[in-house]
Amino acid sequence: SFVNLQTKRVFWKSCFSLYVPAENRGALRMILENIKKENDIKKVPLEDMGQLAQEIRDFLLEHVSKTGGHLASNLGVVELTMALHYVFRLPEDKLIWDVGHQSYTHKILTGRKEGFDGLRTLGGMSGFPKRCESPCDAFDTGHSSTSISAGVGYVRARDLRQEDYHVVSIIGDGALTGGMAYEALNNASALKKNFIIVLNDNEMSISENVGGISSYLSNVRTAEGYQEFKTGVKNSLSKIPGIGPATIKRLHKTKDSIKRLVIPGMFFEDMGITYLGPVNGHDCSKLIQTFQEAKKISGPVLVHVKTEKGRGYEPAMRHPARFHGTAAFDLENGLPLSSGGKANYTDIFSTVMRKFGDRDERVVAVTAAMPDGTGLKRFRNMFPERFFDVGIAEEHAVTFAAGLALGGMIPVVAIYSSFLQRAVDQMIEDVCLQNLHVIFAVDRAGLVGSDGETHQGCFDLTYLSMIPNMTIMAPKNKWELSDMMKFAVNYDGPIAIRYPRGEAYDGLEEYRAPVLKGRSEMIYEGNSIALLPVGSMVKTGYQVYEMLKAEGENPTLVNARFVKPLDEKMLDRLAKEHSLLVTMEENVQKGGFGSAVLDYMHRHHPQVSVLNIALPDRFIEHGNPEKLKEKAGIDAVSVYKKIKEAK
């Protein structure tokens, strides 16, 4: 009410006079400096929320322009995050951020401002929620479409333990394209106690609202008096023998019919989830009011919030995709500070895909909400009818590709290594079991760096190797990626090409033997020690080769090329003149290339020792990839030392 609002303003002004130094009260500046820990935002007067939002945006721009990070998504949820922190009490209440790259404001408001100087650096603060960082991070995230499932779990645990706190899952309209979100919504609809889902909609993926009527009816339906009235009528009617239940049923049908005419979000309502909104995601007062109303509802409630990605920074508003995950940039114009240097593997893949699009009309491209990140933008522009972005739905992407293959097309499924692991079942059951010609372009394989544990591509060689009928390749340089793509297009069956993030290696150009199934490539033939690196590790292998040569050794360097099938003939050949084989891969050791070589040599050439160089059996934190390699012991110096110890 108006009276209550005025009372609150007087109260907050009195708090504010104590909270802000006298010299700053008139200018209303540096509000953010006084937020030291969670719940401090509750001391800020409602009329000063706009000033705080601007200070947070200035802070984000200043720091992310230096360190890089996820900018556009964070600029878009400043007011939304502020409202959540104002209404709910942390860490008692649980905020679960889907994906989590939009959690920067959440981190600021929970006392982690100082951590932004080392954002996403080795030993520094993560760009995603981490429970080890703060008790206010309720769930570790990094992949999308998971927040509602986690929230339902929290709610069930809360109710079983008879505890009293609120659970809020924040999910974006993009993440809502993932099938797991709908599985969770189906489960959430059965809840009897409060559970709040916030739909952060920044791209109109849900139908446009009806306007004022929607806001009015949302307020009426969530008002305490209205809720009590509905409950009272239902209870009274249910006591009338014979006609009571039938009357309730007719009233319910009538109410639903009216709601369908004027209220958006009936999809959620039909599932048994109360729908509120749409709400302006940059109106703090309205957001606070809506969240306070949502807390009163028994059962699941979805609050539809409309936000603008990149809000407050013109370059990010014009190019939200470019500023989704950005390197350091010039704050004045938004241009990256580094020129980018040589072409990366994604660039090479992009060029090759465009060429094959010209050459073969059967070639089609499939991706899961990553046309730019996977390099398919050029293919999409030239062959729009043969390009398919299925949204954040990796499982669907793979089975969809299986259907394309059965229909006579040659689908190329381009997905990051870390995200492709979500579709292991579909690769097994729908592609490999039927031995279909589907090409998997596995981007960002190996250590990707700043995004950390949830994004490192450490497992693909393992989960791909276990699947019958799957063929797996990894190129040593940019020319071999092109050659392997040509091989894959002309192949018949499931095949994966895995390549790393970053600059494409242009060494060993003169070594370009034809790509033949299951055949490795001899680079330098020597004796005693044989180096067998895979893909991105060939560059490291060459460095180790040079170090061994410099001290008088005569090592062998073999470009493995194929992880599956193994080149058993090459292994038999190496067993004759070598006492030590050194496998090198940017993948976990268990189930990877080295494990397969070790197994083969143990069964057929037990006299030859095998040294596996691979990533350790732990999750790899965020940081510079080269520093991470050193820490993991797979850089050239570390490999050289391990070889000397093994001799």
C-alpha positions as MATLAB code, in Angstrom:
seq = 'SFVNLQTKRVFWKSCFSLYVPAENRGALRMILENIKKENDIKKVPLEDMGQLAQEIRDFLLEHVSKTGGHLASNLGVVELTMALHYVFRLPEDKLIWDVGHQSYTHKILTGRKEGFDGLRTLGGMSGFPKRCESPCDAFDTGHSSTSISAGVGYVRARDLRQEDYHVVSIIGDGALTGGMAYEALNNASALKKNFIIVLNDNEMSISENVGGISSYLSNVRTAEGYQEFKTGVKNSLSKIPGIGPATIKRLHKTKDSIKRLVIPGMFFEDMGITYLGPVNGHDCSKLIQTFQEAKKISGPVLVHVKTEKGRGYEPAMRHPARFHGTAAFDLENGLPLSSGGKANYTDIFSTVMRKFGDRDERVVAVTAAMPDGTGLKRFRNMFPERFFDVGIAEEHAVTFAAGLALGGMIPVVAIYSSFLQRAVDQMIEDVCLQNLHVIFAVDRAGLVGSDGETHQGCFDLTYLSMIPNMTIMAPKNKWELSDMMKFAVNYDGPIAIRYPRGEAYDGLEEYRAPVLKGRSEMIYEGNSIALLPVGSMVKTGYQVYEMLKAEGENPTLVNARFVKPLDEKMLDRLAKEHSLLVTMEENVQKGGFGSAVLDYMHRHHPQVSVLNIALPDRFIEHGNPEKLKEKAGIDAVSVYKKIKEAK';
ca = [
       0.000    0.000    0.000;
       0.955    3.667   -0.345;
       1.132    4.097    3.426;
       3.411    1.087    3.846;
       5.651    2.324    1.020;
       5.997    5.736    2.643;
       6.788    4.102    5.992;
       9.494    2.026    4.347;
      11.028    5.109    2.760;
      11.226    6.907    6.096;
      12.765    3.795    7.658;
      15.352    3.324    4.933;
      16.272    7.012    4.958;
      16.975    6.780    8.685;
      19.151    3.711    8.085;
      20.864    5.428    5.192;
      21.876    8.402    7.344;
      23.892    5.966    9.451;
      25.009    3.817    6.535;
      26.551    6.499    4.272;
      29.106    9.087    5.504;
      27.631   12.557    5.844;
      29.795   14.023    3.082;
      28.365   11.556    0.586;
      24.698   11.739    1.503;
      23.825   14.621   -0.772;
      25.613   13.284   -3.824;
      24.400    9.715   -3.222;
      27.711    8.405   -4.500;
      29.751    5.326   -3.755;
      26.842    3.279   -2.466;
      28.602    0.156   -3.693;
      31.599    0.831   -1.455;
      29.404    0.259    1.576;
      28.264   -3.180    0.472;
      30.793   -5.441    2.135;
      28.877   -8.677    2.514;
      25.624  -10.465    1.773;
      22.402   -8.695    2.781;
      24.070   -5.265    2.979;
      21.902   -4.248    0.027;
      18.907   -4.297    2.354;
      20.285   -1.092    3.909;
      20.012    0.798    0.620;
      16.879    2.977    0.186;
      14.637    1.889   -2.674;
      14.984    5.287   -4.347;
      18.769    4.796   -4.530;
      18.645    1.449   -6.337;
      19.130    3.130   -9.707;
      22.343    4.749   -8.495;
      23.591    1.417   -7.161;
      22.790   -0.308  -10.467;
      24.869    2.284  -12.323;
      27.783    1.853   -9.921;
      27.673   -1.933  -10.392;
      27.691   -1.551  -14.172;
      30.622    0.854  -13.980;
      32.446   -1.640  -11.753;
      31.785   -4.533  -14.140;
      32.920   -2.572  -17.186;
      36.071   -1.359  -15.478;
      37.143   -4.840  -14.385;
      35.940   -7.099  -17.205;
      37.519   -4.778  -19.793;
      40.866   -5.628  -18.143;
      40.444   -9.317  -17.338;
      37.939  -10.474  -19.927;
      34.890  -12.482  -18.969;
      31.161  -12.773  -19.546;
      29.993   -9.200  -19.914;
      26.718   -8.834  -21.839;
      24.790  -11.349  -19.749;
      25.977   -9.761  -16.499;
      25.111   -6.220  -17.572;
      21.613   -7.480  -18.323;
      20.835   -8.910  -14.872;
      22.066   -6.143  -12.568;
      18.633   -4.993  -11.355;
      17.289   -8.541  -11.315;
      20.129   -9.654   -9.040;
      19.748   -6.609   -6.818;
      16.040   -7.295   -6.367;
      16.669  -10.945   -5.500;
      19.241   -9.971   -2.883;
      16.914   -7.312   -1.492;
      13.963   -9.683   -1.069;
      15.714  -12.903   -0.052;
      18.150  -13.518    2.764;
      21.421  -15.249    1.966;
      22.834  -17.762    2.545;
      19.710  -19.142    4.263;
      17.666  -18.707    1.078;
      19.105  -20.441   -1.982;
      19.736  -18.703   -5.315;
      20.628  -21.168   -8.087;
      21.977  -19.576  -11.266;
      21.543  -21.611  -14.433;
      24.855  -21.798  -16.339;
      26.176  -19.253  -13.827;
      28.136  -16.932  -16.106;
      25.664  -14.167  -15.181;
      26.550  -14.324  -11.474;
      29.014  -11.392  -11.324;
      26.571   -8.996   -9.632;
      25.663  -11.788   -7.212;
      29.346  -12.092   -6.334;
      29.679   -8.343   -5.878;
      26.717   -8.240   -3.503;
      28.104  -11.125   -1.443;
      31.396   -9.425   -0.581;
      33.645  -10.553   -3.420;
      34.419   -7.230   -5.133;
      38.143   -7.576   -4.482;
      38.201  -10.905   -6.289;
      37.472   -9.262   -9.628;
      41.099   -8.190  -10.040;
      41.958  -11.871  -10.474;
      38.749  -12.961  -12.194;
      39.177  -16.302  -14.046;
      42.955  -16.357  -13.492;
      44.852  -19.263  -11.939;
      44.233  -19.144   -8.201;
      41.753  -16.278   -8.630;
      37.993  -16.000   -8.465;
      35.913  -18.170  -10.757;
      33.571  -16.676  -13.319;
      30.892  -19.134  -12.169;
      29.207  -19.853   -8.818;
      31.421  -21.988   -6.584;
      30.313  -23.280   -3.207;
      33.951  -23.298   -2.099;
      34.053  -19.524   -2.622;
      31.003  -18.550   -0.608;
      28.089  -20.158    1.248;
      25.890  -17.814   -0.819;
      26.660  -19.922   -3.908;
      24.074  -22.654   -3.495;
      25.040  -24.805   -6.479;
      28.131  -25.116   -8.702;
      27.080  -24.473  -12.291;
      28.612  -24.103  -15.741;
      26.356  -26.105  -18.044;
      22.857  -24.955  -18.861;
      19.312  -26.143  -18.092;
      20.210  -27.546  -14.661;
      18.934  -24.948  -12.190;
      15.305  -26.084  -11.969;
      16.304  -29.692  -11.312;
      18.690  -28.601   -8.565;
      16.014  -26.308   -7.144;
      13.429  -29.081   -6.983;
      15.987  -31.186   -5.128;
      16.604  -28.412   -2.624;
      12.855  -27.953   -2.066;
      12.271  -31.649   -1.481;
      15.170  -31.789    0.970;
      13.917  -28.663    2.749;
      10.447  -30.089    3.187;
      11.648  -33.522    4.272;
      13.840  -31.909    6.924;
      11.010  -29.506    7.868;
      13.240  -26.485    7.369;
      12.140  -22.980    6.414;
      13.878  -21.186    3.582;
      13.160  -20.106    0.030;
      14.611  -21.678   -3.114;
      14.952  -19.604   -6.287;
      16.176  -21.017   -9.611;
      17.135  -18.403  -12.213;
      17.086  -19.711  -15.788;
      17.503  -17.917  -19.107;
      15.253  -18.219  -22.129;
      18.155  -19.849  -23.962;
      18.657  -22.471  -21.265;
      14.932  -23.137  -21.355;
      15.448  -24.673  -24.809;
      17.219  -27.576  -23.095;
      15.108  -30.663  -22.570;
      16.305  -31.160  -18.999;
      14.543  -27.935  -18.020;
      11.189  -29.392  -19.096;
      11.817  -32.630  -17.256;
      12.411  -30.514  -14.162;
       9.320  -28.351  -14.764;
       7.243  -31.508  -15.002;
       8.610  -32.595  -11.633;
       8.268  -29.140  -10.091;
       4.562  -29.002  -10.893;
       3.901  -31.626   -8.213;
       5.351  -29.487   -5.413;
       2.939  -28.307   -2.744;
       5.153  -25.699   -1.103;
       6.840  -22.563   -2.395;
       9.437  -22.840   -5.149;
      10.306  -19.822   -7.298;
      11.577  -20.058  -10.865;
      12.807  -16.821  -12.436;
      12.794  -16.822  -16.223;
      15.375  -14.278  -17.378;
      14.092  -13.534  -20.878;
      16.398  -11.307  -22.892;
      15.512  -12.341  -26.433;
      11.747  -12.647  -26.754;
      11.771  -16.424  -26.909;
       8.379  -16.468  -25.196;
       5.305  -14.816  -26.726;
       4.848  -11.121  -26.118;
       2.760  -10.174  -23.110;
      -0.722   -8.701  -23.183;
       0.412   -5.628  -21.234;
      -1.433   -3.932  -18.399;
      -4.109   -6.602  -18.035;
      -1.437   -9.201  -17.401;
       0.176   -7.073  -14.688;
      -3.200   -6.362  -13.101;
      -4.311   -9.982  -13.052;
      -0.933  -11.111  -11.736;
      -1.294   -8.708   -8.825;
      -4.882   -9.799   -8.140;
      -4.103  -13.499   -8.319;
      -1.187  -13.224   -5.912;
      -2.800  -10.867   -3.419;
      -3.223  -12.489   -0.010;
      -6.916  -11.627    0.085;
      -7.544  -13.245   -3.279;
      -5.623  -16.390   -2.365;
      -7.523  -16.652    0.914;
     -10.811  -16.062   -0.912;
     -10.088  -18.870   -3.410;
      -9.159  -21.257   -0.620;
     -12.243  -20.319    1.427;
     -14.641  -20.807   -1.469;
     -13.102  -24.169   -2.341;
     -13.261  -25.407    1.247;
     -16.860  -24.282    1.670;
     -18.067  -25.843   -1.569;
     -16.296  -29.118   -0.895;
     -18.451  -29.576    2.212;
     -21.725  -29.521    0.229;
     -22.735  -33.145   -0.462;
     -23.282  -34.085   -4.087;
     -23.094  -30.714   -5.803;
     -19.954  -29.272   -4.134;
     -17.196  -31.116   -6.030;
     -18.982  -30.728   -9.376;
     -19.377  -26.974   -8.801;
     -15.674  -26.616   -7.975;
     -14.792  -28.422  -11.209;
     -17.049  -26.148  -13.318;
     -15.668  -23.011  -11.675;
     -12.134  -24.225  -12.304;
     -12.865  -24.772  -16.017;
     -14.497  -21.357  -16.306;
     -11.548  -19.668  -14.606;
      -9.087  -21.418  -16.928;
     -11.067  -20.383  -20.003;
     -10.978  -16.725  -18.965;
      -7.276  -16.892  -18.115;
      -6.445  -18.300  -21.547;
      -7.916  -15.183  -23.164;
      -5.973  -12.598  -21.211;
      -3.002  -14.139  -19.385;
       0.328  -15.089  -21.001;
       2.236  -18.069  -19.676;
      -0.618  -20.537  -19.797;
       1.856  -23.232  -20.763;
       3.222  -23.031  -17.230;
      -0.215  -22.605  -15.692;
      -1.399  -25.785  -17.405;
       1.495  -27.622  -15.759;
       0.355  -26.394  -12.368;
       2.948  -23.628  -12.092;
       1.656  -20.155  -11.233;
       2.840  -17.617  -13.801;
       3.677  -13.986  -12.941;
       4.743  -11.408  -15.469;
       6.198  -10.386  -17.725;
       8.032   -7.945  -15.444;
      10.440   -5.215  -16.547;
      13.803   -6.640  -15.504;
      15.290   -3.171  -15.090;
      12.613   -1.801  -12.760;
      13.935   -2.630   -9.301;
      10.792   -1.568   -7.448;
       8.538   -3.708   -9.637;
      10.893   -6.678   -9.364;
      11.009   -6.402   -5.583;
       7.229   -6.206   -5.389;
       6.827   -9.233   -7.665;
       9.331  -11.369   -5.739;
       7.648  -10.473   -2.467;
       4.338  -11.627   -3.958;
       5.934  -14.801   -5.331;
       7.080  -15.742   -1.819;
       3.447  -15.944   -0.683;
       2.404  -18.610   -3.182;
       2.101  -22.212   -2.088;
       3.594  -24.400   -4.766;
       5.775  -23.596   -7.762;
       5.682  -20.120   -9.301;
       7.427  -18.803  -12.398;
       8.333  -15.112  -12.602;
       8.877  -14.018  -16.193;
      11.430  -11.177  -16.252;
      12.296   -9.232  -19.404;
      15.899   -7.993  -19.518;
      18.208   -6.448  -22.095;
      21.528   -8.139  -22.695;
      24.464   -5.754  -22.493;
      22.340   -3.006  -20.933;
      24.245    0.181  -20.159;
      27.132   -0.364  -22.585;
      26.413    0.442  -26.205;
      28.950   -1.935  -27.841;
      27.583   -4.872  -25.803;
      23.998   -3.923  -26.631;
      24.813   -3.812  -30.354;
      26.898   -7.007  -30.308;
      25.693   -9.154  -27.383;
      27.127  -12.352  -28.881;
      30.612  -10.849  -29.146;
      30.431   -9.651  -25.546;
      28.991  -12.901  -24.210;
      32.484  -14.106  -23.389;
      35.056  -11.466  -24.212;
      38.791  -11.030  -23.884;
      40.193   -7.767  -22.488;
      38.957   -4.800  -24.532;
      39.194   -1.029  -24.916;
      36.442    0.438  -22.775;
      36.074    3.475  -25.022;
      35.142    1.600  -28.195;
      34.679   -2.029  -27.183;
      37.446   -3.298  -29.480;
      39.663   -6.148  -28.242;
      43.099   -5.121  -26.995;
      44.814   -7.941  -28.876;
      44.518   -8.352  -32.636;
      43.941  -12.094  -32.381;
      47.151  -13.098  -34.172;
      47.131  -16.257  -36.262;
      44.048  -18.214  -37.268;
      42.690  -20.589  -34.654;
      41.370  -24.101  -35.208;
      37.771  -22.876  -35.238;
      38.679  -20.473  -38.060;
      40.188  -23.336  -40.052;
      37.107  -25.471  -39.482;
      34.924  -22.551  -40.592;
      36.795  -22.218  -43.883;
      36.734  -25.949  -44.539;
      32.995  -26.179  -43.856;
      32.286  -23.374  -46.308;
      34.301  -25.189  -48.998;
      32.520  -28.491  -48.421;
      29.205  -26.696  -48.466;
      30.067  -25.643  -52.020;
      31.352  -29.032  -53.110;
      28.672  -31.353  -51.717;
      25.007  -30.441  -51.302;
      24.578  -33.317  -48.873;
      26.768  -31.609  -46.258;
      24.684  -29.984  -43.514;
      25.747  -28.298  -40.269;
      24.202  -28.796  -36.833;
      25.042  -26.914  -33.661;
      23.532  -26.365  -30.216;
      23.161  -22.590  -29.766;
      26.791  -21.936  -30.750;
      26.915  -20.902  -34.440;
      29.547  -18.228  -33.798;
      31.581  -20.136  -31.222;
      31.881  -23.237  -33.395;
      32.707  -21.297  -36.569;
      29.509  -22.104  -38.451;
      28.429  -18.510  -39.027;
      29.889  -18.427  -42.558;
      28.232  -21.722  -43.450;
      24.925  -20.415  -42.097;
      25.198  -17.224  -44.166;
      25.982  -19.077  -47.403;
      23.778  -22.151  -46.956;
      20.976  -21.149  -44.560;
      18.728  -24.003  -45.658;
      21.436  -26.506  -44.673;
      22.272  -24.969  -41.315;
      20.455  -26.049  -38.135;
      20.817  -24.443  -34.710;
      18.701  -26.574  -32.388;
      19.240  -24.439  -29.274;
      20.824  -25.665  -26.073;
      19.816  -29.238  -26.777;
      22.871  -31.394  -27.413;
      20.958  -34.646  -27.026;
      18.433  -33.585  -29.639;
      21.218  -32.326  -31.925;
      22.820  -35.779  -32.082;
      19.624  -37.758  -32.677;
      18.461  -35.114  -35.154;
      21.749  -35.657  -36.997;
      21.072  -39.399  -37.020;
      17.782  -38.717  -38.799;
      19.544  -36.441  -41.292;
      22.057  -39.192  -42.028;
      19.341  -41.776  -42.583;
      17.676  -39.289  -44.918;
      20.748  -39.155  -47.152;
      22.563  -36.092  -45.792;
      26.072  -35.809  -44.305;
      25.583  -34.005  -40.991;
      28.497  -32.255  -39.292;
      27.663  -31.772  -35.605;
      29.848  -28.993  -34.187;
      29.727  -28.877  -30.384;
      32.272  -28.046  -27.682;
      33.861  -31.100  -26.059;
      32.498  -30.260  -22.621;
      28.935  -29.910  -23.944;
      29.015  -32.939  -26.242;
      29.405  -35.194  -23.207;
      25.753  -34.408  -22.447;
      24.780  -36.470  -25.493;
      26.742  -39.662  -24.847;
      23.600  -41.810  -24.784;
      22.427  -40.461  -28.134;
      25.835  -41.079  -29.699;
      25.744  -44.658  -28.463;
      22.125  -45.576  -29.165;
      21.129  -43.428  -32.123;
      24.323  -42.945  -34.137;
      26.898  -45.645  -33.433;
      24.501  -48.534  -32.873;
      23.144  -47.873  -36.380;
      26.652  -47.120  -37.709;
      25.492  -43.847  -39.282;
      27.657  -41.368  -41.141;
      27.630  -38.491  -38.669;
      30.687  -36.268  -38.296;
      31.371  -34.849  -34.835;
      33.488  -31.693  -34.892;
      34.618  -31.625  -31.261;
      35.758  -28.063  -30.611;
      37.477  -26.779  -27.434;
      39.024  -30.188  -26.717;
      41.633  -30.248  -23.964;
      42.313  -27.384  -21.576;
      40.307  -24.304  -22.495;
      41.427  -22.087  -19.618;
      39.475  -19.297  -17.980;
      36.043  -20.947  -17.763;
      37.425  -23.696  -15.563;
      36.269  -27.140  -14.516;
      32.889  -27.168  -16.222;
      34.328  -26.228  -19.607;
      37.640  -28.107  -19.824;
      37.426  -30.650  -22.652;
      39.217  -33.380  -20.718;
      36.987  -36.395  -21.252;
      36.072  -36.695  -24.929;
      38.742  -39.230  -25.913;
      37.519  -41.413  -23.060;
      33.777  -41.249  -23.680;
      34.177  -41.481  -27.448;
      36.663  -44.382  -27.308;
      34.295  -46.635  -25.390;
      31.651  -46.567  -28.148;
      31.736  -49.333  -30.791;
      31.863  -48.163  -34.445;
      33.240  -44.740  -33.469;
      36.370  -43.518  -35.255;
      38.378  -40.754  -33.535;
      40.981  -38.426  -35.050;
      42.985  -35.438  -33.792;
      45.010  -33.140  -36.104;
      48.575  -32.062  -35.348;
      48.252  -28.701  -37.144;
      45.927  -26.560  -39.229;
      46.598  -28.385  -42.500;
      45.831  -31.750  -40.965;
      42.470  -30.485  -39.676;
      41.550  -29.691  -43.271;
      42.758  -33.111  -44.463;
      40.858  -34.903  -41.695;
      37.638  -33.064  -42.548;
      38.014  -34.212  -46.149;
      38.580  -37.782  -44.920;
      35.529  -37.571  -42.631;
      33.187  -36.313  -45.351;
      34.186  -39.236  -47.589;
      34.051  -41.745  -44.739;
      31.105  -44.030  -44.067;
      30.214  -44.280  -40.391;
      30.415  -42.308  -37.133;
      33.586  -40.242  -36.909;
      34.874  -37.558  -34.551;
      37.589  -34.939  -35.037;
      38.736  -33.268  -31.834;
      40.733  -30.041  -31.854;
      41.707  -27.475  -29.231;
      40.759  -23.909  -28.533;
      43.137  -21.198  -29.627;
      45.806  -20.565  -32.228;
      46.271  -23.330  -34.774;
      49.738  -24.884  -34.838;
      51.503  -24.222  -38.144;
      54.658  -26.250  -37.518;
      55.625  -29.513  -39.267;
      53.974  -28.235  -42.445;
      56.155  -30.450  -44.614;
      54.702  -33.590  -43.030;
      51.376  -34.172  -44.739;
      51.042  -37.861  -45.488;
      47.591  -38.937  -46.754;
      45.057  -39.611  -44.007;
      44.249  -43.327  -43.958;
      41.979  -44.965  -41.423;
      43.833  -46.119  -38.337;
      47.240  -45.080  -39.641;
      49.595  -42.832  -37.720;
      52.310  -40.676  -39.301;
      56.036  -41.159  -38.773;
      57.708  -37.760  -38.326;
      61.228  -38.680  -37.154;
      62.370  -42.267  -36.756;
      65.038  -43.099  -34.212;
      65.406  -45.672  -31.455;
      65.179  -46.304  -27.723;
      62.507  -43.669  -26.939;
      59.360  -43.207  -29.046;
      57.090  -40.215  -28.531;
      53.439  -40.737  -29.533;
      51.561  -37.465  -29.064;
      47.919  -36.971  -30.041;
      46.567  -33.850  -31.747;
      47.393  -30.698  -29.785;
      50.197  -32.541  -27.985;
      52.204  -33.022  -31.200;
      53.566  -29.500  -30.782;
      54.657  -30.390  -27.241;
      56.010  -33.709  -28.490;
      58.182  -31.921  -31.025;
      59.574  -29.678  -28.258;
      60.404  -32.738  -26.144;
      61.988  -34.380  -29.200;
      64.282  -31.365  -29.629;
      65.240  -31.438  -25.934;
      66.142  -35.128  -26.112;
      68.098  -34.630  -29.344;
      70.073  -31.812  -27.748;
      71.495  -34.200  -25.151;
      72.468  -36.894  -27.610;
      69.372  -39.093  -27.683;
      67.937  -40.324  -30.980;
      64.193  -40.397  -30.226;
      61.311  -41.240  -32.527;
      58.395  -38.856  -33.032;
      55.101  -40.283  -34.292;
      51.957  -38.271  -34.954;
      49.318  -40.674  -33.635;
      46.469  -39.139  -35.704;
      43.954  -41.844  -34.819;
      42.952  -42.562  -31.246;
      40.550  -45.218  -32.459;
      41.281  -47.512  -34.165;
      44.836  -47.799  -32.848;
      47.630  -48.143  -35.366;
      48.675  -51.567  -34.116;
      51.124  -52.052  -36.999;
      53.009  -48.939  -35.905;
      53.079  -50.165  -32.306;
      54.466  -53.532  -33.460;
      57.106  -51.705  -35.488;
      58.138  -49.469  -32.589;
      58.418  -52.470  -30.249;
      61.387  -53.782  -32.253;
      63.751  -50.832  -31.677;
      62.378  -49.037  -28.623;
      62.387  -49.782  -24.910;
      60.096  -46.885  -23.923;
      56.927  -45.558  -25.542;
      55.659  -42.189  -24.326;
      52.019  -41.433  -25.084;
      50.931  -37.784  -24.829;
      47.348  -36.535  -24.747;
      45.334  -33.576  -23.470;
      42.735  -35.864  -21.916;
      42.338  -37.771  -18.667;
      44.450  -40.893  -18.627;
      41.698  -43.354  -17.773;
      40.099  -44.685  -20.930;
      42.120  -42.418  -23.213;
      44.726  -42.982  -25.913;
      47.494  -43.878  -23.477;
      45.353  -46.480  -21.744;
      44.650  -48.172  -25.082;
      48.358  -48.203  -26.015;
      49.336  -49.514  -22.579;
      46.791  -52.312  -22.833;
      47.967  -53.340  -26.296;
      51.666  -53.283  -25.396;
      51.066  -55.218  -22.185;
      49.313  -57.966  -24.127;
      51.635  -58.104  -27.137;
      54.975  -56.526  -26.169;
      55.327  -56.685  -22.369;
      59.086  -56.045  -22.592;
      58.446  -52.443  -23.730;
      57.729  -49.864  -21.045;
      54.931  -47.359  -21.571;
      54.826  -43.903  -19.985;
      51.406  -42.230  -20.156;
      51.419  -38.442  -20.190;
      47.863  -37.256  -19.576;
      45.793  -35.002  -17.385;
      45.502  -36.035  -13.724;
      42.434  -37.710  -12.264;
      40.904  -34.497  -10.931;
      38.937  -31.528  -12.219;
      41.168  -28.793  -13.643;
      40.542  -25.277  -12.320;
      40.369  -22.068  -14.358;
      43.471  -20.211  -15.516;
      45.832  -19.634  -18.406;
      46.052  -22.891  -20.432;
      49.860  -22.857  -20.564;
      50.100  -22.438  -16.793;
      47.510  -25.160  -16.325;
      49.586  -27.512  -18.471;
      52.611  -26.831  -16.296;
      50.587  -27.493  -13.154;
      49.148  -30.686  -14.642;
      52.582  -31.879  -15.731;
      51.916  -32.120  -19.480;
      54.084  -29.218  -20.720;
      57.346  -29.974  -22.547;
      59.662  -29.464  -19.559;
      57.543  -31.679  -17.299;
      57.323  -34.421  -19.933;
      61.084  -34.294  -20.479;
      61.710  -34.704  -16.735;
      59.302  -37.640  -16.506;
      61.074  -39.377  -19.391;
      64.446  -38.938  -17.703;
      63.019  -40.409  -14.500;
      61.506  -43.352  -16.371;
      64.731  -44.354  -18.162;
];
